[in-house]
């Protein structure tokens, strides 16, 4: 019996920029997962602090992490696309450099996808790392095809999906410097695919000084573009 048929290799991708205060916790929360058939690809987006130094140290300590570096800062969207091109696994998971995954996050998501073969991917419920309140809890219980008309109900850092979806959808849209996750999932639905949400708290989201809060106006602008396009082209 091939054990990888039931426990497929998962490649987690992470982009880090000036994340020295949080990168160790973020990386270790992946390396300490109870699901062992995984690797972590991290790209340092030309940080000006010692993020890269910390990543190299972690890489030297664990064979399951590979570190890359951008010569100049190119942003999250392009950095993720660079990492996706390096993935050899059938499944890709996301993680942000300032968040934390619960130890059984990946195993629960793999279990969910086995039980729901019609889904090409899933996210999880998440809580605010500081207030402990749930993120997007109410919207996660509504029909996703409807919620997507108004917002992205998925926590980007908790995504796990089949790599093959990119063959038809394409990579993250690099014209979307912000809300690239909302754009991706809307395209998935417009192509007729389906995503799910594991109704368990498996991800802790850092809501202080993250992209959504620091660049809220720009984030809203790009989100509105996605919402408009989704409503106009919805199946």
NORBEL-V273914 format. One record per residue. N is the residue number from 1. PHI is phi in degrees with one decimal (* if undefined). D_FIRST is the distance of its C-alpha to the first C-alpha in Angstrom with 2 decimals. Layout:
<<N:PHI:D_FIRST> <N:PHI:D_FIRST>>
This chain:
<<1:*:0.00> <2:-86.9:3.76> <3:-64.1:6.05> <4:-72.8:8.85> <5:-66.0:8.37> <6:-103.4:9.58> <7:-129.9:11.61> <8:-62.3:13.20> <9:-68.0:15.67> <10:-113.1:19.12> <11:-108.2:22.30> <12:-94.3:25.37> <13:-114.3:28.69> <14:-144.1:32.04> <15:-110.9:35.57> <16:-126.8:38.15> <17:-140.1:41.93> <18:47.2:44.27> <19:-111.0:41.72> <20:-59.5:42.59> <21:-76.7:43.27> <22:-123.0:39.94> <23:-63.1:37.39> <24:-62.3:36.22> <25:-63.9:35.46> <26:-62.6:33.74> <27:-63.4:31.49> <28:-65.6:30.70> <29:-68.6:29.81> <30:-87.2:26.89> <31:-64.8:25.96> <32:-94.4:26.06> <33:-60.6:23.66> <34:-76.1:21.25> <35:-88.7:18.55> <36:-96.1:17.75> <37:-86.0:15.88> <38:-145.3:19.28> <39:-137.4:22.28> <40:-123.0:25.93> <41:-106.2:28.31> <42:-122.5:31.95> <43:-118.7:35.02> <44:-87.0:38.47> <45:-90.2:40.94> <46:57.4:43.88> <47:-63.8:44.61> <48:-99.3:48.07> <49:-103.4:47.05> <50:-97.3:44.69> <51:-56.0:41.44> <52:-62.0:40.19> <53:-59.3:41.13> <54:-65.3:39.18> <55:-65.0:36.10> <56:-63.1:36.30> <57:-62.2:36.56> <58:-63.9:33.44> <59:-62.9:31.61> <60:-69.9:32.73> <61:-94.6:31.41> <62:-144.4:27.87> <63:-71.0:25.53> <64:-90.8:23.97> <65:-121.6:27.28> <66:-124.7:29.00> <67:-112.1:32.66> <68:-126.5:34.73> <69:-140.9:38.42> <70:-87.5:40.72> <71:-71.1:44.07> <72:-131.1:45.81> <73:-73.9:45.09> <74:-117.2:43.54> <75:91.1:42.46> <76:-64.1:39.29> <77:-59.3:38.60> <78:-68.1:38.75> <79:-64.6:36.93> <80:-64.0:33.92> <81:-63.7:33.94> <82:-61.8:34.01> <83:-70.4:30.90> <84:-57.2:29.01> <85:-67.3:29.68> <86:-95.4:27.93> <87:-79.3:24.65> <88:-110.5:21.56> <89:-84.5:19.17> <90:-82.5:18.58> <91:-128.2:20.26> <92:-118.5:23.62> <93:-118.1:25.24> <94:-106.3:28.94> <95:-159.4:30.94> <96:-96.0:34.65> <97:-74.3:36.24> <98:-123.2:38.36> <99:-111.7:35.99> <100:-134.1:33.58> <101:-97.3:30.15> <102:-65.9:29.42> <103:-58.6:26.64> <104:-103.4:24.20> <105:-57.1:25.20> <106:-64.1:22.10> <107:-62.7:19.69> <108:-68.3:22.07> <109:-71.0:22.21> <110:-62.5:18.48> <111:-61.1:18.52> <112:-62.6:21.56> <113:-68.7:20.17> <114:-65.2:17.15> <115:-78.3:19.88> <116:-127.6:22.18> <117:-64.0:20.52> <118:-77.8:24.10> <119:-90.0:24.80> <120:-92.3:24.34> <121:-178.7:25.02> <122:-157.6:26.67> <123:-116.0:29.03> <124:-133.8:29.95> <125:-71.8:33.18> <126:-142.5:35.12> <127:-121.7:38.18> <128:-65.9:41.05> <129:-59.6:40.59> <130:-102.7:44.25> <131:-85.6:45.41> <132:69.4:42.07> <133:-75.4:42.83> <134:-73.1:40.14> <135:-103.5:39.91> <136:55.9:39.91> <137:-64.4:39.23> <138:-62.7:41.42> <139:-66.7:40.29> <140:-70.4:36.62> <141:-100.6:37.49> <142:-98.7:39.36> <143:-57.3:38.08> <144:-63.1:36.68> <145:-63.2:38.13> <146:-83.8:41.55> <147:-59.7:41.29> <148:-63.1:40.40> <149:-68.2:43.88> <150:-121.2:45.38> <151:-162.6:42.97> <152:-94.9:39.48> <153:-83.1:37.87> <154:-98.0:34.85> <155:-85.6:34.86> <156:-53.9:34.03> <157:-65.0:32.59> <158:-102.8:29.98> <159:-63.3:28.50> <160:-143.3:24.81> <161:-150.9:24.19> <162:-68.0:22.33> <163:-63.0:23.70> <164:-60.3:24.06> <165:-61.6:26.94> <166:-71.7:29.09> <167:-64.0:28.93> <168:-101.3:31.17> <169:-75.6:32.89> <170:93.0:33.56> <171:-76.2:33.58> <172:-57.9:35.75> <173:-71.5:39.28> <174:-73.7:41.20> <175:-79.9:44.48> <176:-104.0:43.43> <177:-69.0:44.08> <178:-125.3:43.75> <179:57.6:41.83> <180:-64.7:39.19> <181:-71.6:36.55> <182:-61.9:38.67> <183:-61.8:39.12> <184:-63.2:35.38> <185:-70.0:34.48> <186:-66.3:37.50> <187:-66.0:36.40> <188:-60.0:32.94> <189:-69.8:34.70> <190:-66.7:37.24> <191:-85.9:34.50> <192:92.3:33.29> <193:-86.6:30.16> <194:-131.5:29.65> <195:-117.4:29.05> <196:-132.4:28.81> <197:-128.4:29.88> <198:-72.2:28.06> <199:-82.3:30.97> <200:-139.5:30.57> <201:-79.2:32.52> <202:-123.6:29.99> <203:-148.1:32.26> <204:-114.4:35.72> <205:-98.4:37.95> <206:-81.9:40.78> <207:-98.7:43.67> <208:-97.6:46.29> <209:58.9:47.19> <210:-92.2:44.20> <211:-59.5:44.53> <212:-61.8:45.09> <213:-86.5:47.99> <214:-70.9:49.52> <215:-126.5:49.62> <216:-60.3:49.89> <217:-64.5:52.39> <218:-68.2:50.34> <219:-59.6:47.16> <220:-64.5:49.03> <221:-59.9:50.37> <222:-70.4:47.00> <223:-63.9:45.58> <224:-65.0:48.52> <225:-64.4:47.77> <226:-65.6:44.21> <227:-58.7:45.49> <228:-61.0:48.16> <229:-65.2:45.82> <230:-64.6:43.27> <231:-63.8:46.06> <232:-75.5:47.48> <233:-116.4:44.25> <234:-60.1:42.28> <235:-63.4:40.73>>
